[in-house]
Amino acid sequence: MAVKPPTDYSESSIRVLKGLEPVKQRPGMYTRTDNPLHILQEVLDNAADEALAGHGKKIRVTLHADGSVSIEDEGRGIPFGMHPEEKAPVIELVFTRLHAGGKFDKGQGGAYSFSGGLHGVGVSVTNALAKRLEVTSYREGQVARLVFSGGDVIEPLQVRKAVEGDRKSGTTVRAWPDAKYFDSPALPMAELVHLLRSKAVLMPGVSVTLTQEKTKDTQAWLYKGGLRDYLMQTLSADPVIPMFEGEGFADAAHETFAEGEGAQWCVAFTEDGQPMRESYVNLIPTSAGGTHESGLRDGLFTAVKSFIDLHSLLPKGVKLLPEDVFARASYVLSAKVLDPQFQGQVKERLNSRDAVRLVSSFVRPTLELWLNQHVDYGKKLAELAIKAAQTRQRAGQKVEKRKGSGVAVLPGKLTDCESRDLAQNEVFLVEGDSAGGSAKMGRDKESQAILPLRGKVLNTWEVERDRLFANTEIHDISVAIGVDPHGPNDQPDLSGLRYGKVCILSDADVDGSHIQVLLLTLFFRHFPKLIESGHVYVARPPLFRVDAPARGKKPATKMYALDEGELTAILDKLRKDGLKEGAWSISRFKGLGEMNAEQLWETTLNPDTRRLLPVQLGNQDFLQTETLISKLMGKGEAGARRELMELHGDSVELDI
């Protein structure tokens, strides 16, 4: 098989693309190619630049039945005389040469002080990607017309005298976008309408009209109220405080910025709903934001932060960031920048570094003054920002289950059972390591698991669910049980539950009762579905042991009493059996740790002899129980607890 020689690479291999060829070869470098809207926006932006420069009060857009689009303005009309250096009509250069335009000459004496045009590429790209483009310029009593196809002149420039019915000045561009360059030839109507409406908003007093030949529908926009009306119409929720609007532009004496540079803005803060955010530079929509938005963000943050500091509103431990102030802000921002630097030809993002300081320097003092004139509104705004900061900090402190290879690792101190039968399996949450030792030795290895707990468990009544796992004991309980923390209205996944019975096993004294309450608080607050589905129990170890000698035919016996009441009943029975007073001996367990494995099995673990108390809500509903536990366990409920103790203090039996 013959080997193909490598392709010859020589001087003639190098191609030089001329005129508009680069655009046709790589349209995506110059415009958006999903649909033709952006190439038409280039023409619209030119019309808006004329209105921005104070020429003309009307812009008309027509969608023709043949698929073409025309845009008319009342501007000065594109010059059509010969260019002094290029020896070609200026109107032809504008549409056929990349980097040719009237917007490079900024500042005093330039044709445009402020414009969206930057590279002089815009309408030449429109022309390159259009099957046909007709341009008519009305200027100085004359009318000039030129027709292109694929960027090439097919009808040379014709100039005639203006007649009655012609516009005094202005430009009309009619373009037939070439479908082969776009994913879809159809214009996205909602986007087009939004674009035209926003142009009208940003140019109060200029009317923008859209006519569709097929349906004979006409829409017109003319705004006198500007940004405030527009933002109010588009908000999805009511503002918390009145809208903050303002503007600031540099004068001739400004040290840093050119005369006329600055911004107009309107900001609304809402508690819910999707924030609406739009920004523009010299009327060009910057959908990806940029440095002017950073300036607004910086100005808002600095002003709100200084207000909060002035009034000492920031709670201890809360750190305020710009995103906290900005989180609930909706806004429309329109910046004027003399020589804007955009990212890419599509101009979706402003990159001009000075725009941050430009916008911030006007927003910050205006907002500071406004907040200090309206202190109540200032405090509401501060509250909103502080709330956002607290939510963010809590989210940052969220503690996840500790995992190894993607699965939660069972705690090392858990002594698990062998069975996997949920109906048989039990886990005992045991107070103290020594009791845990006795329980491990005395348990039924087949179906009983032991998890020893060190010290008092955390009071979790007011602990955020996301912060629960910061506590080792609670992390271990959740992992051992196999259920994640949840709320009363959640539907937790109980399929991972590892034990049919979760038993709280603590000493029979006051400290043991406290631990019991803390664990019940944990289950009620963060694992309510376990209680609801009957999986939580309280084990009842005895407080006393009575050793009675042999009496008649009865051998010596050991009896256990849960409390004083049961002890009295046992002693009464022994007396009836004819035993002399004091013939028995009574021992009091100081704690589970004093019991040996055999005693613990016999009294507390053995299903045949133990007394296990199921935890249920009883006759009260969830809310009543919640209110009661809140009084007992809430940090700010000292007054309510005192009242409870005064009412029911007499019914408490003291264990001293």
Secondary structure, DSSP 8 states (H G I E B T S, - for coil): ---------SGGG-----TTHHHHH-GGGTS--SSTHHHHHHHHHHHHHHHHTT--SEEEEEE-TTS-EEEEE-SS----SB-TTT-SBHHHHHHHSTT--SSSS-STT-S-SS-S--SS-HHHHHHHTEEEEEEEEEETTEEEEEEEETTEEEEEEEEEE--TTS-SSEEEEEEEE-GGGSS--S--HHHHHHHHHHHHHHSTT-EEEEEETTTTEEEEE--SSHHHHHHHHH-SS-BSS--EEEEEE--TT-SSS-TT-EEEEEEEEBSSS---EEEEETTEE-TT-BHHHHHHHHHHHHHHHHHHHHTT---TT----HHHHHTTEEEEEEEE-SS--BSTTTT-SB--THHHHHHHHHHHHHHHHHHHHSHHHHHHHHHHHHHHHHHHHHHHT-----EETTEE---TT-B--S---TTT-EEEEEESHHHHHHHHHHS-TTTEEEEEE-SS----TT--GGGGGGSHHHHHHHHHHT-----TT----GGG---SEEEEE--SSHHHHHHHHHHHHHHHHH-HHHHHTT-EEEE---SEEEEE--BTTB--EEEEESSHHHHHHHHHHHHHTT--TTSSEEEE-S-GGGS-HHHHIIIII-TTT--EEE---TTS-HHHHHHHHHHHH-TT-HHHHHHHHHHHGGG-----
